[in-house]
Amino acid sequence: MKSLAHDDFQFLARLLRRRSGLWLTPEKLPLVERRLIPVMRRFGFRSVTGLVAELRHGRDTLAAAVTEAVTVNETSFFRNAKLFGHFAKVLLPEMLAKRGTNRRLRIWCAASSTGQEAYSIAMVLDELGLAAAGWSVDLIATDISREVVARAGEGRYDALEMARGLDEDQRTRWFRHEGEHWCVAPHLRRMVDFRVFNLLDSLGWLDDLDFVFCRNVLFYFDRAARASVLERIGETMAEDGILILGDAESCDSGVFVEAPYREGVYLKNRAPVTRLVAL
């Protein structure tokens, strides 16, 4: 496949940055081109150059398909087992103690891809039997890609996906083996509300969140977009809410401060924050 010219790559990079916040650098060109192959086949293009030429005409359906293809990211069940252990044994029990009066818990799993992270959170919650104890639990999972959100809602995973992060007991307890796939148990699937959502859009429909999982996505954004998203995430959270980022990410924002003793876990900063204005 003929590689993109510099001008075409720069155009594609700007388009993806506007639509998703994704920051593409030239060394990512081979990965981008590989991910665009299914889009080329779907829309009948023989070359990625022809695809970009059509994008320049402002074809929104094609632009949406390209954005979805490029922004699909790696995921697995209980990714970073130590962090999930800390969530299950320390962070969640502490939050439940604080919410013991109203017995309501709200969690947002952003950039949830094909659902493994959201279902991992649901397994932790189900282990505690919160619903039977009278708790109202909202677990909202979002992703920019309609395709992966649809897959997540189905809750069907192949043997390779099941082998990544799950032990035999977890597979038996929360999944049903159907042919070549494993399906999430119905009660666990009902715990998660999957929605299509772009992190660059308004977060006004989210409010009073106790936990926000936003892992392994913000390092794809440039600094201005990252700061904007973090500021708006902070506005959706309860004052004592907790933000959880990926291992390789840092929170270069005055909205949050890192929690003691645990990398990747952040608390809201009570100090006044200077709003960043993009010039």
N, C-alpha and C positions, 0 to 999 in steps of 0.2 A: 504494500500500500504506500503510495506516495505521501511523504510527510508534508505537513502544513508549512506554508511560507510564514516568515516572521510576522508580516502584517495580519495574516489570517489568524495566527495564534493570538496576537495581541487583541484583536477584535473579539475572539472567543473568550479570552480571559476577562475582558471588560464586561461582556454580556453575563458571564457566570457570576462575576463579582456583584453586579447590580441585582441579579435575580436571587442569589443564594448567600452572598457574603464570602463565597469560596475564593481564596487567593491562589491563583495558579502561577507557578514559575516555570521557565522553559524546561528544566530538567524533568518536569512532570508530563511533558508532551507525549512520550510513548504510552504512558498509562492512560492519558485522556483519549488518545487515538484508539487504543484497544477497547475502551469502554463505549466508544461511539460506533463500533462495528454493528451491533444489533440495531441501533437507530438508523444507520445507513441502509440496512436491509429492509427494515420496516417501511421506510419512506422511499425506497427505490433509488438511492444514490450509489454511484459506482466509486466515488472517491470522497474523502473527507473534505477536500477542497470544494467540491460541488455542494456539499452539505452547508459549509460555511457561507458560500455564495448565496444560497437560499436564505440563510439566517439574516443576511444583510438586508433582505427585503422585508424584514419585520414579521415573519411568519410565527405567530405566537405558539401554535400547537407544536411546531418543530422545536422552538426554543424551550418549551416546557419538557419535551422528551429528552433533549440534550441535557438539561439541568438535572433531571432525575437520573439519567445514566451516569453522569460524572460524579454525583454526590452520594452514591450508594457506598457505604463504608463497612469496614470489618466489624464483626460483632460475635459474641459467643455467650453461653450461659455462665453466670457468675464470674464474669471477666474481672480479674484481680480479686482472687479469693480472699486475700487478707482484708481488703477494703470491705467486701461484703460481710466478712466475719465481724469487723468492727461495727458495721451498720446494724447487724442483727443482735450483737451482744452488748453494745454500748449506746450508740446513737439512738436507735429506735426505742429501747426501754426508757432512756432518759426523756425522750419526747412524749412517750405514752404517759409517763408519770406527770408531766406538765399538763397534758390534755385529759387527765382523769375525770375532770368535772363535766366537760361537755361531750367527751367520748367521740371526738371527731378528728380524723386524720386526713390530710390532703397531700398527695405526692404527684409531682410532675416528672415524667421521664422524657426528656427532650432528645431529639435525634435518635429515636429508638430503633431505627432500621427494621429488621425482620422480626423484632419482638423478643429476642432472647433476654435482653436486660430487663424489660418490663415484666416478663414472666418470672425472672429470677427474684425480683422484688416481691411479686405476688406470692411466690413460694415462701419467702420469709414471713410475710404477713399471715399467710394461711397456717403456717406452723404455730403461730401464736393463738389461733382461733378467735380473732378479734370480732368477726361477725357474730359468732355464737355468744360472745360476751357483751353484745349490744353496741358495738362500735359502728360508726358510720365512716367508711373508708372510701375516699375517692383516689383512684390511681389512673391518671391520665397519661397516655403515651402518644407522642407526636413524631412525625417525620415529614420532610418535604416531598418525598416520593410516594405517589399514590400506589405504585406497584408494590413497594415493600410494606406499606401500611395494610394493603389488602392481604398480603402473605402473612403478616403478623396476626391479623384478625382471624385467619384460618387456623393458625396454630399447628401447622403440619411441618415436620422436620425430618430430614433423612438421617441415615445412620451416622454419617460424618458429623453433621451438626449436633446430633445427640451425644456424640463421643467427646465433644469439647465442653467440659465444665460440669457434666452431670455424672453422678455415680449410679450404681445399679438401683439403690434404694430410691433415689430421686426419680429415676425413670419409671420405676414400678408404681410409685405413689402418685405422681402427677401427670402421667402420660398413659395413653393406650396404644398398643402396637397394632397397626392396621396395614397389612401388606408390607410394602417397602418403607413405610413412613411411621413416625410416632406422632400422635395427636395429643395436644394439651387437653387435660381433663376439663369437661364443660364448666364445672364450678370455678376452676382457675381462670379459664378464658373469660368468664363473665366478670371477673374482678377487674379487668383492664379495659379502659375506654380508649380505643385507638382512633386517632384523628390525623388528617393531613394538615400540616401547619409549617409555615416558613418562619424561621427564627427572626427574620428581618421585618416581619409584619407586626402589627399591634398585638400586645399581650393583654389587652384590656379585659378579655374574657377569663383570664386567670387571676385568682386573688387568694390571699391568706394561705399560701402554701407552706407546709411544714418542712418538706424536703423537695429539692430540685436536683435531679440527676441530669447533668449536661456534660457528658463525658466523651472525650475524643472527637470533638467537632470544632471547638473554638480555635484550636491551633491551625485550622485551615483558613481562618479569617485574618484580615489585616488588623492592625492595632485599633484603628478608629471603629471598624465594625464590631470588633470584639468588645471594646469598651461600651459601645452603645447597647449591645445585647446584654452585657452584664448589668448595666444600669437599669435596664427595663426588667430584667429578671429580679433584681433587688426590689423593685416596686411591687412585684406580685407576691412577695414572701411575707410571712408573719415576721414580727420583729425578732423573734428568737428562732427563725427558720434556718435551715442548713442547706448550703450548696455543696454538691459533690462533683468534682471535675475529674478528668482522666489523669493518668500517671504522668504524662509528658506535658501537661498543661500547667500554666501558672495564671494567677488572677491579678493581672496588672491593672487593677482598678481600685479606686478609693472606696467603692461601694462595699467591698468585703475585706475581711482580714482572715488569715489562715488560723484554723483552730489549733490549739496546743496538741502536741503528741501525734498528730495524724496528717500526713501529706495528702493533699487533694480534697480536704474538708475545710469549708470556709463558713464563717459567721458574718452576719451583717455588721458593718462598721457603724457604730453609733455616732461617730464624729460627723460634722457637716461635710458634704461632698460637693466639690466644684463640678458643675455640669460641663462636659466636653462638647464643644461645638465644632463640627466639621466645617472647614473653610473651603 
